[in-house]
Amino acid sequence: TREREIALEEFYDKWESDYLVVDKWLRMQSTSKLDGVLDNVKALTQHKAYKETVPNSVYALIGGYGSWNVHMPVDGSGYQFLADQVLRLDKLNPQVAARIAKFFTRWRLFEPVRRAQMEGELKRIKATNKLSKEVFEVVENSLADE
């Protein structure tokens, strides 16, 4: 709602100089169960509060969203977004990217539709050229037969 947007922006304006509070602000929004959270997370990746070169900022926003993967959109767009972020972050900080990739490691525990979506994104990540050894190891281990 408009009231929610105003409250969030007013809160940010008040606390923008405190990076710990800003990280909580990002995480709170990325773990919301409200409709449209993926679109909101995507928009927040463009917000001045989000810094993809700062691990805690990534963990707050992208990690927060990934931690709620049972609430992903049923069309697979949430998993695609996470995989895109892994690939993007892998070029900047492979350790951070590998940590985000770990959200896919439990893919076999999900119902068939989500399981197939997650497996597909893992395979897409694995097929990427010049993948870091950190991310490759997470993905390879996740896809390996048990």
Protein Blocks (a to p, Z undefined) as FASTA:
>chain_A
ZZlmmmmmmmmmmmmmmmklmmmmmmmmmmpcbehklmmmmmmmmpmkbcfkbmklmmmm
mmmmmmmmmmgcfklmmmmmmmmmmmmmmmmommlmmmmmmmmmmmmmpcfklmmmmmmm
mmmmmmpghiafklmmmmmmmmpcZZ
